[in-house]
Amino acid sequence: MGFRCGIVGLPNVGKSTLFNALTETAAAQAANYPFCTIEPNVGNVAVPDPRLDQLAKIAGSAKIIETQLAFVDIAGLVRGASKGEGLGNQFLGNIREVDAIVHVLRCFTDGDVTHVEGKVDPIADAETVETELMLSDLESLEKRVPNLVKKGQQGDKEAKIGAAVLGQALELLREGKPARLTQPKDAEEARVFAQAQLITAKPVLYVCNVDESDAANGNDLSAKVFEKAKAEGAEAVVVSAAIEAEIATMPVEDRAEFLAELGLQETGLARVITAGYKLLNLLTFFTVGPKEARAWTVHAGAKAPQAAGEIHTDFERGFIRAETIAFADYIACKGEAGARDTGKLRQEGKEYVVHDGDVLLFRFNV
C-alpha cells in the first residue's frame, strides 16, 4: 500500500530543500527562482520507529526493513493557479494524486531569498494556496452537483447520495471553507465523498520553515501557524530546511552530536514523517524472524486479513488466523517463545482489528 504526501507551497519557501533532505538526494533542484521544480519528484522515506531495532535485536534478525512514506515535490503554486496561471493546471493535477498535503510555509527572513509576494507572511501564504485549491474544487462541484441533483430526482440512488454530500461540500466552499469540513452522515456518503477526490478534502500538515536559530522552539511566525492548524484540526511542525539539508550530508554517526549542539533531540524531518503518518491515520505492525524484522503499514481499523494482504494477496485470500503478540509483551517475554510459554501469544481470526505495534505471524492456505 503506497501513501503519498504532496509537498506544496508558494515558490521559494523551501519545498525542494526540504524534499532533498527528506530523500537525502539532490533529485529536486533547489534554486532561487519560481518553478525550478517542473515535474513532481517522488522520494520514498523510511518512517523512523525505534521499536523495530528492539524487535530485531531480540530475534537476531539479519535485516531490518522500515515501512515507508512517499513524498512528492510539486511545482510552486502562485496566485491564479486555479485559472491556469504559472503551472496551475499541472500543479492541481499532481496534487489530486496525493493522499495528504504537506504545506511548507516560510517563517524565516532572508533578504537573499526572494519572496514571490514581496513580504514574509505565512498565514497570507497559506490562504493564497488554500484559496486556489478551494476555487478549483468550487469550479469542479458547480459543474457536477447540478447534474447529480437532476439524476437523483430521476431515481438514481448513487446520484442522490452524491448530490447530498457534495452539495454540502459546495456550500462550504462558497463560504470560503475547505471541503474537509464536510460531515458525511453515513458510510455511503463517506464513500461517495472520498471518490470525489476533492483537493481541499485532503488532510493538511503545515511545515514551518524557520532559521537555524529558531529550529528548537520556533518563532512568532510559526506560533501563528500553529494557532491556525489547531483551529482547523490540522497538524503543524517546525523545521529548519537548511539544517536538515546539512544533516542529510553528514555521516550517520555524527548527526546526534550535531543535533545536541543545536538543542534538538531529533531531526525536523523525523517530526515531519511522524506527523505525516499520524495525519493519514496509519498504524504499524511488525513481522519478525531470523531473516528480517520488518514494519508494515495499514490504516487504523484494518482487520487481520487486510494486514495479511499487505504482505501478499495470497495471505489475505487464504487467511486462516493471525498469531499475535503485543509489542510490549514481545519485549517483556524476550521474543516469540517466551510469549508463547506465558500465554501472551494469541490466536486471532478474521474479525481481529490490528493494533499499532502488533507482532503478527499469518497462517493461510491457498
HUCORUR-V207592 format. One record per residue. RES is the residue in one small letter. SS is DSSP state (a for helix, b for strand, c for the rest). Layout:
BEGIN
<<RES:SS> <RES:SS>>
END
This chain:
BEGIN
<<m:c> <g:c> <f:c> <r:b> <c:b> <g:b> <i:b> <v:b> <g:c> <l:b> <p:c> <n:c> <v:c> <g:c> <k:a> <s:a> <t:a> <l:a> <f:a> <n:a> <a:a> <l:a> <t:a> <e:c> <t:c> <a:c> <a:c> <a:c> <q:c> <a:c> <a:c> <n:c> <y:c> <p:c> <f:c> <c:c> <t:c> <i:c> <e:c> <p:c> <n:b> <v:b> <g:b> <n:b> <v:b> <a:b> <v:c> <p:c> <d:c> <p:a> <r:a> <l:a> <d:a> <q:a> <l:a> <a:a> <k:a> <i:a> <a:a> <g:c> <s:c> <a:c> <k:b> <i:b> <i:b> <e:c> <t:c> <q:b> <l:b> <a:b> <f:b> <v:b> <d:b> <i:c> <a:c> <g:c> <l:b> <v:c> <r:c> <g:c> <a:a> <s:a> <k:a> <g:c> <e:c> <g:c> <l:c> <g:a> <n:a> <q:a> <f:a> <l:a> <g:a> <n:a> <i:a> <r:c> <e:c> <v:c> <d:c> <a:b> <i:b> <v:b> <h:b> <v:b> <l:b> <r:b> <c:c> <f:c> <t:c> <d:c> <g:c> <d:c> <v:c> <t:c> <h:c> <v:c> <e:c> <g:c> <k:c> <v:c> <d:c> <p:a> <i:a> <a:a> <d:a> <a:a> <e:a> <t:a> <v:a> <e:a> <t:a> <e:a> <l:a> <m:a> <l:a> <s:a> <d:a> <l:a> <e:a> <s:a> <l:a> <e:a> <k:a> <r:a> <v:a> <p:a> <n:a> <l:a> <v:a> <k:a> <k:a> <g:a> <q:a> <q:c> <g:c> <d:c> <k:a> <e:a> <a:a> <k:a> <i:a> <g:a> <a:a> <a:a> <v:a> <l:a> <g:a> <q:a> <a:a> <l:a> <e:a> <l:a> <l:a> <r:a> <e:c> <g:c> <k:c> <p:c> <a:a> <r:a> <l:a> <t:c> <q:c> <p:c> <k:c> <d:c> <a:a> <e:a> <e:a> <a:a> <r:a> <v:a> <f:a> <a:a> <q:a> <a:c> <q:c> <l:c> <i:a> <t:a> <a:a> <k:c> <p:b> <v:b> <l:b> <y:b> <v:b> <c:b> <n:b> <v:c> <d:c> <e:a> <s:a> <d:a> <a:c> <a:c> <n:c> <g:c> <n:c> <d:a> <l:a> <s:a> <a:a> <k:a> <v:a> <f:a> <e:a> <k:a> <a:a> <k:a> <a:a> <e:a> <g:c> <a:c> <e:b> <a:b> <v:b> <v:b> <v:b> <s:c> <a:a> <a:a> <i:a> <e:a> <a:a> <e:a> <i:a> <a:a> <t:c> <m:c> <p:c> <v:a> <e:a> <d:a> <r:a> <a:a> <e:a> <f:a> <l:a> <a:a> <e:a> <l:c> <g:c> <l:c> <q:c> <e:c> <t:c> <g:a> <l:a> <a:a> <r:a> <v:a> <i:a> <t:a> <a:a> <g:a> <y:a> <k:a> <l:a> <l:c> <n:c> <l:b> <l:b> <t:b> <f:b> <f:b> <t:b> <v:b> <g:c> <p:c> <k:c> <e:b> <a:b> <r:b> <a:b> <w:b> <t:b> <v:b> <h:b> <a:c> <g:c> <a:c> <k:b> <a:a> <p:a> <q:a> <a:a> <a:a> <g:a> <e:a> <i:a> <h:c> <t:a> <d:a> <f:a> <e:a> <r:a> <g:c> <f:b> <i:b> <r:b> <a:b> <e:b> <t:b> <i:b> <a:c> <f:a> <a:a> <d:a> <y:a> <i:a> <a:a> <c:c> <k:c> <g:c> <e:a> <a:a> <g:a> <a:a> <r:a> <d:a> <t:c> <g:c> <k:c> <l:c> <r:b> <q:b> <e:b> <g:c> <k:c> <e:c> <y:c> <v:b> <v:c> <h:c> <d:c> <g:c> <d:c> <v:b> <l:b> <l:b> <f:b> <r:b> <f:b> <n:c> <v:c>>
END
